Amino acid sequence: MTDQTETRMTPSKILLVEDDQNFGDVLKSYLEMHDYEVTLATDGVMGLETYRKGHFDLCIFDVMMPRKDGFTLAREIREKDMEMPIIFLTAKNLKEDILEGFKIGADDYLAKPFNSEELLLRIQAIRRRVNKGPVKEYVVKVYTIGVYYYYYQLLILHLKGLAVA
């Protein structure tokens, strides 16, 4: 017999602007697996149009993109919205590039290659500061299968009575 428990919450909406379609698709899927609602744009012009049409809780921008780079995109968003959290996720990792990103108004700056778990924790930290409260809101599904609990989103299976790490 299998029981299912759910806790209903609301996902954060992320605008991801990344010109490498394959990497963008993989990162989008990864963030969606962790219960974020992600919209992918493949260049800065498309990113600005998407930003203007939607409502987002956080933006993740590559820097080196065709038509409009991530720094320019961030500047244009900062002219209208000083509160929008922005993370640069880029191969540009020279000290000057990082400083430029923060001068523009980045909340965080990660150099590629990066640790995906670290990105999730940085997103959560920024969302906590912005919301001043709980951030990670989603549907948690826990299946009870005999003497086991299966935490669907976390991909964790554990025996009843044992602590989950």
C-alpha atoms as one frame of an Amber mdcrd trajectory, in Angstrom:
protein
   0.000   0.000   0.000   1.260   3.474  -0.900   0.208   6.709   0.805   0.968
  10.166  -0.541   1.343  13.393   1.416   1.466  16.848  -0.196   2.301  20.304
   1.060   1.187  23.069  -1.338   3.437  26.073  -1.847   4.296  28.502  -4.703
   7.441  28.200  -6.876   9.795  31.111  -7.477   9.906  32.401 -11.059  13.341
  32.760 -12.633  14.326  34.469 -15.871  17.369  32.666 -17.275  19.176  34.439
 -20.127  21.816  32.167 -21.667  22.915  32.103 -25.317  24.170  28.494 -25.264
  20.890  26.689 -25.992  22.116  23.285 -24.764  23.512  24.638 -21.504  20.423
  26.822 -21.049  18.102  23.839 -21.520  20.095  21.725 -19.053  20.187  24.488
 -16.426  16.482  25.225 -16.937  15.639  21.538 -16.423  17.879  21.358 -13.350
  16.205  24.378 -11.746  12.755  23.027 -12.637  13.678  19.719 -10.967  14.215
  21.825  -7.843  10.774  23.373  -8.170  11.579  26.703  -9.781   9.514  28.008
 -12.664  12.082  28.987 -15.314  11.745  31.008 -18.522  14.730  30.760 -20.881
  15.759  33.534 -23.281  18.738  33.005 -25.596  20.076  36.556 -25.927  19.922
  39.902 -24.162  17.329  41.456 -26.477  14.979  38.505 -26.006  15.774  38.580
 -22.285  14.683  42.215 -21.936  11.475  41.592 -23.912  10.691  38.544 -21.754
  11.426  40.491 -18.574   9.067  43.297 -19.596   6.228  40.871 -20.408   6.465
  38.696 -17.300   6.792  38.765 -13.550   9.967  37.234 -12.146  11.401  36.759
  -8.665  15.030  36.483  -9.794  17.168  36.807 -12.944  20.209  34.747 -13.968
  22.248  36.231 -16.828  25.186  35.067 -18.868  27.457  37.994 -19.733  28.796
  37.199 -23.216  25.761  37.001 -25.508  24.901  38.142 -29.025  22.772  41.241
 -29.721  22.972  42.458 -26.103  25.393  41.309 -23.410  24.346  40.493 -19.849
  25.935  43.611 -18.342  23.914  45.864 -20.673  20.762  43.862 -19.953  21.300
  44.232 -16.201  21.900  47.986 -16.535  18.634  48.393 -18.450  16.705  46.393
 -15.860  18.352  48.356 -13.019  17.128  51.624 -14.609  13.535  50.439 -14.067
  13.841  48.062 -11.115  16.495  48.405  -8.416  15.029  45.563  -6.360  15.160
  42.675  -8.880  17.729  40.099  -7.735  20.298  39.434 -10.470  22.906  36.677
 -10.593  25.586  36.641 -13.284  26.557  33.113 -14.308  29.409  33.475 -16.779
  32.784  32.337 -18.040  34.080  35.909 -17.548  35.924  35.398 -14.295  38.603
  38.086 -14.301  38.641  40.367 -11.277  37.652  43.346 -13.465  34.616  41.451
 -14.830  33.438  40.430 -11.378  33.838  43.981 -10.053  31.957  45.347 -13.078
  29.107  42.917 -12.419  28.762  44.063  -8.830  29.037  47.752  -9.810  26.121
  47.244 -12.188  24.095  45.887  -9.294  24.508  42.120  -9.280  23.412  40.324
  -6.138  25.816  37.504  -6.932  28.376  36.456  -9.533  29.334  32.849 -10.299
  32.033  31.819 -12.736  31.543  28.839 -15.062  32.132  26.041 -14.451  30.146
  26.214 -11.229  28.734  23.839  -8.646  24.993  23.435  -9.294  24.220  22.851
  -5.618  26.039  26.090  -4.771  23.883  27.929  -7.314  20.722  26.586  -5.642
  21.926  27.711  -2.217  22.824  31.167  -3.522  19.368  31.491  -5.115  17.756
  30.486  -1.814  19.893  32.970   0.148  18.967  35.844  -2.170  15.278  34.915
  -2.127  15.362  34.779   1.699  16.802  38.306   1.877  14.307  39.659  -0.656
  11.264  37.946   0.879  12.393  38.303   4.494  10.891  34.906   5.159  10.558
  31.387   3.774  11.576  31.018   0.158  11.466  27.511  -1.137   7.789  27.027
  -1.697   6.616  24.047  -3.731   4.626  20.825  -3.553   6.473  18.238  -1.499
   5.382  14.716  -2.270   6.198  12.022   0.247   5.226   8.470  -0.630   4.960
   5.812   2.063   5.863   2.390   0.707   5.771  -0.261   3.405   8.521   0.671
   5.868  10.004   3.362   3.583   9.410   7.046   2.897  10.209   8.312  -0.601
  10.730  12.081  -0.923   9.938  12.565  -4.598  11.523  15.991  -5.336  14.627
  15.241  -3.286  14.996  11.709  -4.688  15.521  10.355  -1.161  14.362   6.997
   0.098  14.691   6.219   3.775  13.566   3.681   6.320  10.895   4.751   8.835
  12.418   5.701  12.164  15.765   6.792  10.750  16.706  10.458  10.472  16.886
  12.002   6.994  20.250  13.654   6.342
